[in-house]
Each structure stands twice: as structure tokens, then as C-alpha cells.
């Protein structure tokens, strides 16, 4: 893995999706996705299944595994 390929992944997860892990094992997370001028879709892997974040420019859609508690959903 090269540094220039790790930076975009970090940006997408931490800044665009606003993902913060609040509990070991990702059983509790905080999401604060950005409402941007452009649409986007992210799939964030967790040990319990993916967290999906989709912004179409008007509506934010979040999908999380049942074992994951999400705080601060938009």
C-alpha cells in the first residue's frame, strides 16, 4: 500500500462519511455524512457487514447491519 492510495480511503471514510468508531469491534459508531454538491455512494466494511452511505444530492440514505448501533444519523 502506498501513501497516496491510503489518503483517499481515509478521506472518504473519516471526512465524507464522517465515520468514527466508538466501541471496539465497531458495535457502536458515529456517522455524520456530508451533504455535498455532488452525489456519492460509500460501502464501509465492518466485522458485522457493510455500512452503506448514499447521497443523491437531495436525500441521504444509510444502511447498517443490525448489530451496529449508529449515533448522529442525519
C-alpha positions as CSV (number, residue, x, y, z in Angstrom):
1,X,0.0,0.0,0.0
2,X,1.4,3.4,-1.0
3,X,0.8,6.6,0.9
4,X,-1.0,8.2,-2.0
5,X,-3.5,5.4,-2.2
6,X,-4.2,5.4,1.6
7,X,-5.1,9.1,1.8
8,X,-8.2,8.9,-0.4
9,X,-9.6,6.0,1.6
10,X,-9.0,7.8,4.8
11,X,-10.7,10.9,3.5
12,X,-13.7,9.0,2.2
13,X,-14.3,7.2,5.5
14,X,-13.4,9.9,8.0
15,X,-14.4,13.1,6.3
16,X,-17.0,12.3,3.6
17,X,-18.9,9.6,5.6
18,X,-17.9,11.1,9.0
19,X,-17.3,7.6,10.4
20,X,-15.9,7.4,14.0
21,X,-15.6,4.1,15.8
22,X,-16.9,4.5,19.3
23,X,-16.5,0.9,20.6
24,X,-14.0,-1.9,19.8
25,X,-15.3,-4.2,17.1
26,X,-17.4,-1.5,15.5
27,X,-20.5,-2.4,17.5
28,X,-21.1,1.4,18.1
29,X,-20.2,4.0,15.6
30,X,-21.0,7.7,14.8
31,X,-21.9,8.7,11.3
32,X,-22.0,12.4,10.2
33,X,-22.1,12.2,6.3
34,X,-21.5,15.3,4.4
35,X,-24.2,16.8,2.1
36,X,-22.1,17.8,-0.9
37,X,-22.7,19.4,-4.2
38,X,-22.1,16.0,-5.8
39,X,-23.8,12.6,-5.3
40,X,-21.8,9.8,-3.8
41,X,-22.1,6.2,-2.5
42,X,-19.8,4.5,0.0
43,X,-19.7,1.0,1.4
44,X,-17.7,0.8,4.6
45,X,-16.8,-2.7,5.7
46,X,-17.3,-3.7,9.3
47,X,-16.9,-7.1,11.1
48,X,-20.8,-7.3,11.1
49,X,-21.4,-6.4,7.4
50,X,-21.2,-3.2,5.4
51,X,-22.4,0.2,6.3
52,X,-23.8,1.9,3.2
53,X,-24.0,5.7,2.8
54,X,-25.6,7.2,-0.3
55,X,-26.2,10.9,-1.0
56,X,-28.1,11.6,-4.3
57,X,-27.9,15.4,-3.9
58,X,-31.2,15.6,-2.1
59,X,-31.7,12.6,0.1
60,X,-29.3,10.8,2.5
61,X,-29.7,7.0,2.7
62,X,-28.0,4.9,5.4
63,X,-28.0,1.1,5.7
64,X,-26.3,-0.6,8.6
65,X,-26.1,-4.1,9.9
66,X,-28.4,-4.8,12.8
67,X,-25.5,-5.5,15.2
68,X,-24.1,-2.0,14.8
69,X,-25.5,0.9,16.8
70,X,-25.2,4.2,14.9
71,X,-25.3,7.6,16.6
72,X,-25.8,11.0,15.0
73,X,-27.5,9.7,11.9
74,X,-28.6,12.6,9.5
